[in-house]
Amino acid sequence: MQDEARITAILPRASVPARGAGSAQALARALGRGPFAAVVLFVSPEADLADLAAGLPGAFGAVPVVGCTTAGEITATGYAEGEIVAVGLPKDMFMASSFLVPDLGRIDAQALIGHLIRDRQAMARARPAWEGEFAFLMVDGLSVREDELASTLARGLGPVPLFGGSAGDGTRFGATFVLHEGQFLQNAAVVTLVRTAARVKVFSLDHLRPTTARMVVTEANPAERRVRGINAEPAAREYARILGKDPAQLTTFTFAAHPVVVRIGGTHHVRAIQQVDGNGDLIFFSAIDEGVVLTLAEPQDMATHLSRALADLRGQGPAPAILACDCILRRMEAMEKQMTGEISSVLRAHEVVGFSTYGEQVNSMHVNQTMTGVAIYPPEEGM
């Protein structure tokens, strides 16, 4: 088999226009009959969510369908917008168990941890010969609870790696939804445990290099991810000064091009800025607090970095199927630098499928301006 056919056999995928009528049935026809252990949908906010949800039972029957809204989609052609993407997990290679975290404002840590442990044990008993495991998380991208949720999930997952993405709403930041049992929900998350016959590798990558420019958060509201002061100066004004810009020039594209990182456990992690408000405060995509030292980072060439990173995931063997969560700020940087076509070519060459997010999760952490995902490798010939 050629790589493309091999990859689509491991992880079948399909996409249809979000604005089309009967999108659920169209997706089911395009994806094929399966049988599937689960189907995952990445849904453009342009879609009629009520119509899509109503059509799912007739289209997919008893197959569990989970999903979320996006800040853009990744299809067979690369970056896309205005699409609904479906990804199937074939039953002959995957076992999946999904559950809802219904209220992110009241996370019951012990109940959640217990649920994860019981599901992991049940799946191990059902498929003892299958050793590949990962957890996939989709979470309301405006909930401001991803950090706490990822940390809690990691305690119940033990050695099982987790990756995920925060649901999006294009560039509007108005309302984001996750899909579970035919309902699009806010202030919620969907966790899917997967056990597979394939070898898997959860990964996280970014193309950012820390500089020597540092700043200290001197006033913040962690609950709102809001920074009011940097270096004892108004936050937006001081950030702009460090960049050599006028505060009035700060835009989402500026934040994408000039991210800040924090050092945790010997590794730098992005703390991306979402916007500047009317008071000159900086609103972040992830956890922030007073006393945190922020380091300005500079981007490497994103297309070159991505191509090398995905090639490294492949190694010397057959190409893996890749399911990915890619930060909206990476897409915005690609647009600003007129690299969208080049990035799409890289994604297309490596058969990546997924969506653009308002944030990414990897193991116990909520991060930004990264691509997180799972590489699923073809079983060895003869197995």
Buried (B, 14 or more C-beta within 10 A) or exposed (E): EEBEEBBBBBBBBBBBBBEBEBBBBBBBEEBBEBEBBBBBBBBBBBBBBEEBBEBBBEBBEEBBBBBBBBBBBBBBEBBBBBBBBBBBBBBEBBBBBBBBBEBBEEBEBEEBBEBBBEBBEBBBEEBEEBEBBBBBBBBBBBBBBBBBBBBBBBBBBEEBBBBBBBBBBBBEBEBBBBBBBEBBBEBBBBBBBBBBBBBBBBBBBBBBEBEEBEBBBBBBBBEEBBBBBBBEBBBBBBBBBBBEEEBEEBEBBBBBBBBBBBEEEEEBBBBBBBBBBEEBBBBBBBBBEBEBEBBBBEBBEBBEBBBBBBEEBBEEEBBBBBBBBBBBBBBBBBBBBEBBEBBBBBBBBBBBBBBBBBBBBBBBBBBBBBBBBBBBBBBEEEE
